[in-house]
């Protein structure tokens, strides 16, 4: 869930940047074909950007099961490492988003069913050689897919019929329905973002500008065409919302653009400031994060039989040790001190390492108390605990779907911590300073 929320956040931020650039730089240009390409690119790039396979962009699912390795240079290991469990308010936001998206997708389905119902109530016809579907009564002309719908009233309007027919033919010929469906789907999935609704309006308006220009290129008089728009708008009855193109909301803009002077070739430079700049900003942000990308840790060799494991104060096996759920761990310690090894009856050469894990459920058990009394562990300082906590918080925030293995203090280096975690099916590591900020290795 956290992974999906991060994806949605990034996609919506990028979409908002595209919307700002369009409304600020491109909306009033008469390069309608380029605007169409820009708007479709904005939707597709916003959807694909968070999933691009780039370092630190979208952490992948961790491999399972998780084995806990010995950290050879660790002196203190993080106590009570939190997992990436969801937060209550995040669940509420997530399910509210799903509910809104579900309702809008149902509305889209309802609009498609409404169109299907209209199609069943229409009859086939032909106007000036163009196959159409004829509707009873008075309704505005519209098209969906490769089908043009004309009402009986529109057929009777000899003056306005050519304009309406040429306009809808342009919608069909240029596959505008594909843009409409893509935009409606994207709006449903990004409904909390005002930029999604602005981009939807921009796509629909620009399709109308394209169809108007195509209609005028057939030889229609510009002034007479505008009167046809006004007449159809005044007497039209709305057809299904998904396909109806004549509306009060767009009529003013359409007439304005019909009278807009053609944009000059110098204004083409605005497109170099819009899409490329936003894509560069997005990818540049990703690249900046990748500067401190984690270093893959070579696959560990199987632990030798000389490694000794203690679980909740009791001697255990490697197989049982590897079954431990990391979220259940209260603390994990690597024992190196000679006196501690001697207290357990082990010489310096009899074991390659000793790992002791205490689970949250048994932190106060008699066995754990007896073990701590027998082998007292060197407690971490306040500064060390704070550093470990800061490192843990950084990893969880920036890699919410990764599985954290260890956070350890690096031996021989002041204020240096190492986090090892699983990301993209690889064991990765990052080095940090005492404030929990990553440092170059």
C-alpha positions as CSV (number, residue, x, y, z in Angstrom):
1,X,0.0,0.0,0.0
2,X,2.8,2.4,0.9
3,X,4.4,1.6,-2.5
4,X,1.2,2.5,-4.3
5,X,0.7,5.7,-2.4
6,X,4.3,6.7,-3.2
7,X,3.6,6.0,-6.9
8,X,0.4,8.1,-6.9
9,X,2.1,11.0,-5.1
10,X,4.9,11.1,-7.7
11,X,2.6,10.7,-10.7
12,X,0.3,13.5,-9.4
13,X,3.1,15.9,-8.7
14,X,4.5,15.4,-12.3
15,X,1.0,15.8,-13.7
16,X,0.5,19.1,-11.8
17,X,3.8,20.4,-13.3
18,X,2.6,19.5,-16.8
19,X,-0.8,21.3,-16.2
20,X,0.9,24.5,-14.9
21,X,3.2,24.5,-18.0
22,X,0.2,23.9,-20.4
23,X,-2.1,26.6,-18.9
24,X,0.8,29.1,-18.6
25,X,2.5,28.6,-22.0
26,X,0.6,26.6,-24.5
27,X,-3.2,26.9,-24.0
28,X,-3.7,29.9,-26.3
29,X,-1.4,28.7,-29.1
30,X,-3.1,27.5,-32.3
31,X,-0.7,24.5,-32.7
32,X,-3.6,22.2,-31.8
33,X,-1.9,19.1,-33.0
34,X,1.2,19.8,-30.9
35,X,-1.0,20.5,-27.9
36,X,-2.7,17.2,-28.4
37,X,0.6,15.4,-28.4
38,X,1.8,17.4,-25.3
39,X,-1.4,16.5,-23.3
40,X,-1.2,12.8,-24.2
41,X,2.6,12.8,-23.4
42,X,1.8,14.5,-20.0
43,X,-0.7,11.7,-19.1
44,X,1.5,8.9,-20.2
45,X,4.7,10.2,-18.7
46,X,3.0,10.9,-15.4
47,X,1.8,7.3,-15.3
48,X,5.1,5.8,-16.3
49,X,7.6,8.0,-14.4
50,X,7.2,6.5,-10.9
51,X,7.7,3.0,-12.3
52,X,10.9,3.8,-14.3
53,X,13.6,1.3,-13.3
54,X,16.0,3.9,-11.9
55,X,17.8,3.7,-8.5
56,X,15.9,5.1,-5.5
57,X,12.8,5.8,-7.6
58,X,10.4,3.1,-6.5
59,X,11.7,0.4,-4.1
60,X,10.8,-3.1,-5.2
61,X,9.3,-5.9,-3.2
62,X,11.9,-7.6,-1.0
63,X,12.8,-11.1,-1.4
64,X,11.4,-13.7,1.1
65,X,12.3,-15.4,3.3
66,X,14.8,-13.1,5.1
67,X,17.9,-14.5,6.6
68,X,19.7,-12.5,9.3
69,X,23.5,-12.3,8.6
70,X,26.3,-11.7,11.0
71,X,27.7,-8.2,10.5
72,X,31.4,-8.8,11.0
73,X,32.3,-5.2,11.8
74,X,29.3,-4.4,14.0
75,X,29.6,-3.6,17.7
76,X,26.0,-2.6,18.5
77,X,23.0,-3.6,16.4
78,X,19.8,-1.6,16.3
79,X,17.3,-2.4,19.1
80,X,13.6,-2.8,18.3
81,X,13.8,-2.1,14.5
82,X,10.4,-1.1,13.2
83,X,9.1,-2.6,10.0
84,X,7.3,-0.9,7.2
85,X,3.9,-1.5,8.6
86,X,1.2,0.8,7.5
87,X,0.0,3.8,9.6
88,X,-3.7,4.2,10.6
89,X,-4.2,7.5,8.8
90,X,-2.5,6.2,5.7
91,X,-5.0,3.3,5.6
92,X,-7.8,5.8,5.8
93,X,-6.4,8.0,3.0
94,X,-5.8,4.9,0.8
95,X,-9.3,3.5,1.2
96,X,-10.8,6.9,0.6
97,X,-8.9,7.2,-2.6
98,X,-10.0,3.7,-3.7
99,X,-13.6,4.6,-3.0
100,X,-13.4,7.8,-5.1
101,X,-11.7,6.0,-7.9
102,X,-14.2,3.2,-7.8
103,X,-17.1,5.6,-8.0
104,X,-15.7,7.4,-11.0
105,X,-14.9,4.2,-12.8
106,X,-18.5,3.1,-12.2
107,X,-19.7,6.4,-13.6
108,X,-17.5,5.9,-16.7
109,X,-19.0,2.4,-17.1
110,X,-22.5,4.0,-16.7
111,X,-21.7,6.5,-19.5
112,X,-20.6,3.7,-21.8
113,X,-23.8,1.8,-21.1
114,X,-25.8,4.9,-21.7
115,X,-24.1,5.2,-25.1
116,X,-24.9,1.6,-25.9
117,X,-28.5,2.3,-25.0
118,X,-28.6,5.3,-27.3
119,X,-27.1,3.2,-30.1
120,X,-29.9,0.6,-29.7
121,X,-32.6,3.3,-29.9
122,X,-31.1,4.8,-33.1
123,X,-31.6,3.7,-36.7
124,X,-29.0,3.6,-39.5
125,X,-29.0,6.3,-42.1
126,X,-26.8,8.0,-44.7
127,X,-26.2,11.7,-45.1
128,X,-24.2,13.0,-48.1
129,X,-22.6,9.5,-48.4
130,X,-21.7,9.4,-44.7
131,X,-23.1,6.5,-42.6
132,X,-24.8,7.9,-39.5
133,X,-27.1,6.8,-36.7
134,X,-30.4,8.8,-36.6
135,X,-32.0,9.6,-33.3
136,X,-35.7,10.6,-32.8
137,X,-36.5,14.1,-31.5
138,X,-34.2,17.0,-31.0
139,X,-30.6,16.4,-29.8
140,X,-27.2,17.9,-30.5
141,X,-25.0,16.0,-33.0
142,X,-22.2,13.9,-31.5
143,X,-19.9,11.1,-32.3
144,X,-18.3,8.2,-30.4
145,X,-15.7,5.9,-31.9
146,X,-16.4,5.6,-35.6
147,X,-20.1,6.4,-35.3
148,X,-21.8,9.8,-35.9
149,X,-25.2,10.4,-34.3
150,X,-27.6,13.0,-35.8
151,X,-31.1,13.8,-34.5
152,X,-34.1,14.2,-36.8
153,X,-34.0,17.9,-35.9
154,X,-30.4,18.2,-37.0
155,X,-31.3,16.6,-40.3
156,X,-34.0,19.1,-40.8
157,X,-31.6,22.0,-40.3
158,X,-30.3,22.4,-43.8
159,X,-28.1,25.4,-43.0
160,X,-26.4,23.8,-39.9
161,X,-26.1,20.2,-41.1
162,X,-22.9,20.6,-43.2
163,X,-21.1,22.2,-40.3
164,X,-22.2,19.6,-37.8
165,X,-21.4,16.7,-40.1
166,X,-17.9,18.0,-41.0
167,X,-17.1,18.6,-37.3
168,X,-18.1,15.1,-36.3
169,X,-16.3,13.6,-39.2
170,X,-13.1,15.2,-37.9
171,X,-13.6,13.6,-34.5
172,X,-14.0,10.2,-36.1
173,X,-11.2,10.6,-38.6
174,X,-8.7,11.7,-36.0
175,X,-9.6,9.1,-33.4
176,X,-10.6,11.6,-30.7
177,X,-12.6,9.0,-28.8
178,X,-9.3,7.4,-27.8
179,X,-8.1,10.6,-26.1
180,X,-11.5,11.0,-24.4
181,X,-11.4,7.5,-22.9
182,X,-7.8,7.8,-21.8
183,X,-8.5,11.1,-20.2
184,X,-11.6,9.9,-18.4
185,X,-9.8,6.8,-17.1
186,X,-6.8,8.9,-15.9
187,X,-9.1,11.4,-14.2
188,X,-10.9,8.6,-12.3
189,X,-7.5,7.2,-11.1
190,X,-6.1,10.6,-10.2
191,X,-9.3,12.2,-9.0
192,X,-8.0,13.9,-5.8
193,X,-5.6,16.0,-7.9
194,X,-7.1,19.2,-9.3
195,X,-4.5,19.1,-12.1
196,X,-6.2,15.9,-13.4
197,X,-9.5,17.7,-13.9
198,X,-7.7,20.7,-15.5
199,X,-5.9,18.4,-17.9
200,X,-9.2,16.6,-18.7
201,X,-10.8,19.9,-19.6
202,X,-7.8,20.9,-21.7
203,X,-7.9,17.6,-23.7
204,X,-11.6,18.0,-24.4
205,X,-11.3,21.6,-25.4
206,X,-8.3,21.0,-27.6
207,X,-10.2,18.2,-29.4
208,X,-13.0,20.6,-30.2
209,X,-10.4,23.1,-31.6
210,X,-9.0,20.4,-33.8
211,X,-12.4,19.4,-35.1
212,X,-13.4,23.1,-35.7
213,X,-10.3,23.8,-37.7
214,X,-10.8,20.6,-39.8
215,X,-14.4,21.6,-40.5
216,X,-13.3,25.1,-41.7
217,X,-10.7,23.6,-43.9
218,X,-13.5,21.9,-45.9
219,X,-14.4,25.4,-47.2
220,X,-17.1,26.4,-44.7
221,X,-17.5,30.1,-44.0
222,X,-16.0,31.0,-40.6
223,X,-18.8,33.4,-39.6
224,X,-21.6,31.1,-40.7
225,X,-19.9,28.2,-38.8
226,X,-19.9,30.2,-35.6
227,X,-23.6,30.9,-36.0
228,X,-24.2,27.2,-36.5
229,X,-22.4,26.6,-33.2
230,X,-24.7,29.1,-31.4
231,X,-27.8,27.7,-33.0
232,X,-27.0,24.1,-32.1
233,X,-26.1,25.0,-28.6
234,X,-29.4,26.9,-28.1
235,X,-31.6,24.2,-29.3
236,X,-29.7,21.0,-28.5
237,X,-30.6,18.4,-25.9
238,X,-27.6,16.9,-24.2
239,X,-26.6,13.5,-25.5
240,X,-24.6,11.0,-23.3
241,X,-22.0,12.9,-21.4
242,X,-19.1,10.9,-22.6
243,X,-19.7,11.8,-26.2
244,X,-21.4,15.2,-26.2
245,X,-19.1,17.8,-27.5
246,X,-21.3,21.0,-27.8
247,X,-21.5,22.6,-24.3
248,X,-21.9,26.0,-22.7
249,X,-18.6,25.5,-20.9
250,X,-16.5,25.2,-24.1
251,X,-18.5,27.3,-26.5
252,X,-16.9,30.6,-25.6
253,X,-13.4,29.2,-25.8
254,X,-14.2,27.6,-29.1
255,X,-15.4,30.8,-30.7
256,X,-12.4,32.7,-29.2
257,X,-10.0,30.2,-30.7
258,X,-11.8,30.3,-34.1
259,X,-10.9,34.0,-34.2
260,X,-7.4,33.7,-32.6
261,X,-4.6,34.8,-34.9
262,X,-2.4,31.9,-36.0
263,X,0.6,31.4,-33.7
264,X,4.0,32.2,-35.2
265,X,6.8,29.8,-35.6
266,X,8.8,31.6,-32.9
267,X,6.2,30.5,-30.4
268,X,7.2,26.9,-31.1
269,X,10.0,27.5,-28.6
270,X,7.5,27.3,-25.8
271,X,7.2,23.6,-26.3
272,X,11.0,23.3,-25.6
273,X,10.3,25.0,-22.2
274,X,7.3,22.8,-21.3
275,X,7.5,19.0,-21.7
276,X,11.3,18.7,-21.9
277,X,11.9,21.0,-18.9
278,X,9.4,19.1,-16.7
279,X,10.8,15.7,-17.8
280,X,14.3,16.9,-17.1
281,X,13.2,18.2,-13.6
282,X,11.6,14.9,-12.8
283,X,14.5,12.8,-14.0
284,X,17.0,15.2,-12.5
285,X,15.3,14.7,-9.1
286,X,15.6,11.0,-9.5
287,X,19.3,11.3,-10.5
288,X,20.0,13.4,-7.4
289,X,18.6,10.7,-5.2
290,X,20.6,8.1,-7.1
291,X,23.8,9.9,-6.1
292,X,23.5,8.3,-2.7
293,X,22.2,5.0,-4.1
294,X,22.8,2.0,-1.9
295,X,25.7,-0.3,-2.7
296,X,24.9,-3.9,-3.5
297,X,26.4,-6.3,-0.9
298,X,27.8,-9.4,-2.4
299,X,25.8,-12.5,-1.7
300,X,26.9,-14.0,1.6
301,X,28.4,-17.4,1.8
302,X,26.4,-19.8,3.9
303,X,27.1,-19.3,7.6
304,X,29.6,-21.9,8.9
305,X,28.7,-24.5,11.4
306,X,30.9,-22.7,14.0
307,X,28.4,-19.8,14.3
308,X,26.6,-20.0,17.6
309,X,23.0,-18.7,17.9
310,X,21.0,-17.7,21.0
311,X,17.3,-17.0,20.8
312,X,15.6,-15.5,23.9
313,X,18.5,-16.6,26.1
314,X,18.5,-20.2,24.8
315,X,20.9,-22.0,22.4
316,X,19.3,-22.5,19.1
317,X,20.1,-23.7,15.5
318,X,20.6,-21.7,12.3
319,X,17.5,-23.2,10.8
320,X,15.3,-21.9,13.7
321,X,17.2,-18.6,13.7
322,X,16.4,-18.0,10.1
323,X,12.7,-18.5,10.7
324,X,12.5,-15.4,12.9
325,X,10.2,-12.6,11.7
326,X,12.2,-9.3,11.7
327,X,9.2,-7.4,13.0
328,X,9.2,-9.6,16.1
329,X,12.8,-8.7,17.1
330,X,13.4,-6.5,20.1
331,X,17.2,-6.6,19.8
332,X,20.0,-8.4,18.0
333,X,23.6,-8.4,19.2
334,X,26.9,-9.8,17.8
335,X,29.0,-11.0,20.7
336,X,32.8,-10.6,20.3
337,X,34.1,-9.8,23.7
338,X,36.4,-12.5,25.0
339,X,35.0,-12.3,28.5
340,X,31.4,-12.8,27.2
341,X,32.5,-15.7,25.1
342,X,34.2,-17.3,28.1
343,X,31.0,-16.8,30.1
344,X,29.2,-18.9,27.6
345,X,31.9,-21.6,27.7
346,X,33.3,-20.7,24.3
347,X,37.0,-20.0,23.6
348,X,38.1,-17.4,21.1
349,X,38.8,-20.1,18.5
350,X,35.8,-22.4,19.1
351,X,33.2,-20.2,17.3
352,X,33.4,-17.9,14.3
353,X,30.7,-15.7,15.9
354,X,27.9,-15.5,18.4
355,X,24.6,-13.9,17.6
356,X,22.0,-13.3,20.3
357,X,18.4,-12.3,19.4
358,X,15.7,-11.3,21.9
359,X,12.1,-11.1,20.6
360,X,9.6,-8.6,21.8
361,X,7.4,-11.3,23.2
362,X,10.1,-12.7,25.5
363,X,12.1,-9.6,26.4
364,X,11.1,-9.9,30.1
365,X,11.2,-13.7,30.2
366,X,13.2,-15.5,33.0
367,X,15.5,-17.1,30.3
368,X,16.4,-13.7,28.9
369,X,17.0,-12.3,32.4
370,X,19.3,-15.2,33.2
371,X,21.2,-14.8,29.9
372,X,21.7,-11.1,30.4
373,X,23.0,-11.8,33.9
374,X,25.3,-14.4,32.7
375,X,26.5,-12.5,29.6
376,X,25.9,-8.8,30.2
377,X,25.9,-6.9,26.9
378,X,27.6,-3.6,26.5
379,X,24.8,-1.0,26.3
380,X,24.8,1.5,23.5
381,X,25.3,5.1,24.4
382,X,22.5,7.7,24.1
383,X,24.2,9.1,21.0
384,X,24.5,5.7,19.4
385,X,20.8,4.9,20.0
386,X,19.9,8.2,18.5
387,X,22.1,7.6,15.5
388,X,20.7,4.1,15.0
389,X,17.1,5.5,15.2
390,X,17.8,8.2,12.6
391,X,19.3,5.7,10.2
392,X,16.3,3.4,10.7
393,X,13.9,6.2,10.0
394,X,15.7,7.3,6.8
395,X,15.6,3.7,5.4
396,X,11.9,3.3,6.2
397,X,11.0,6.7,4.7
398,X,13.0,6.3,1.5
399,X,12.7,2.6,0.9
400,X,9.2,1.8,2.4
401,X,9.0,-1.6,0.8
402,X,12.5,-2.7,1.5
403,X,13.1,-5.2,4.4
404,X,15.7,-3.9,6.9
405,X,18.2,-6.5,8.0
406,X,20.6,-4.6,10.3
407,X,21.6,-1.2,11.4
408,X,25.1,-1.3,13.0
409,X,27.8,0.9,14.3
410,X,30.9,0.5,12.1
411,X,33.9,-0.5,14.1
412,X,36.9,1.9,14.0
413,X,35.0,4.8,12.4
414,X,33.6,7.6,14.6
415,X,29.9,8.3,14.0
416,X,29.5,5.9,11.1
417,X,26.6,3.5,10.8
418,X,25.8,0.9,8.2
419,X,22.3,-0.2,7.2
420,X,21.8,-3.5,5.3
421,X,18.5,-4.2,3.7
422,X,16.8,-6.2,0.8
423,X,15.8,-4.2,-2.2
424,X,15.0,-5.4,-5.7
425,X,15.9,-8.9,-4.7
426,X,19.4,-7.8,-3.7
427,X,21.1,-7.2,-0.4
428,X,22.0,-3.5,-0.3
429,X,23.9,-1.3,2.1
430,X,24.2,2.4,2.9
431,X,26.7,4.2,5.2
432,X,25.4,7.1,7.4
433,X,26.9,9.8,9.6
434,X,25.9,10.2,13.2
435,X,22.8,12.3,12.3
436,X,21.4,9.6,10.1
437,X,22.3,11.2,6.7
438,X,23.8,9.0,4.0
439,X,27.5,9.5,3.1
440,X,29.4,8.3,0.1
441,X,31.3,5.1,0.5
